[in-house]
């Protein structure tokens, strides 16, 4: 799974994209409101780790998500 942080402009907030190994978009959510149903993606119980990754993630750089 891959993660990328997209910079918002003006009143549009920053967003996070989660993509599978074929780079197909599987989740799209606001950076300040992480996705609630993380068990759907195998990330249940890993919300604190995901939040710290999102905060440290540079804008526009696709990274492998390894939690």
N, C-alpha and C positions, 0 to 999 in steps of 0.2 A: 504494500500500500504506500502511496506517496501523498505528500501534503505540500500545499503552496498557499502563501498568504498574499492576497490581492489588495492593493491600496485603493481605498475609496477616495472620491473627490467631492469637495464642498459638503453637501448634506448626505452624501452616500457613505455609509460606514465601510470599514475594512471587512473583508470576507475571507473565509478559509475554504479551500477546496480539498476534498479527499478523493484520490483517484486510485483505481486498482492497478494491478501489474501491467495491464494493457492500456493504461492511462485513460480509462473510461471514468467519467465523473460519477462518483457514487454518493457524495454528500457535499452540500454547499450551505454554509451557515456563517452568521456574523461572528467576528473574532471576539467581541465582547460578550456574546451569549453562546457559549459552546453547545453543541448538539446534545439534546437530552437523552435520546435513545441510542446510546453508544454500544449496547449489547448487540445491536443489529450488525455492527461492523467488527465484533470481537474485541471491543475496547471497554467493556463493562468493568467498572471499578478502577479504571485508569484515568479518570477525569483530572485529578491533580497533576499527573505527569503530562497529560495532553495540554493542560492550561499553561504549564511552564514552558513546554515546547513552543506553543503558539506565541507566547510573550517574547521568546528569544529568536523566533523565526524571522529572517530578513524578508522584505517584500519582494515578490516576483521570482524567488528562487525555489525551484522544485527540489524537494528532498525526500529521501526514503524515510518512511515512518517506521521506526523500530522501537516499540514499547514492549 
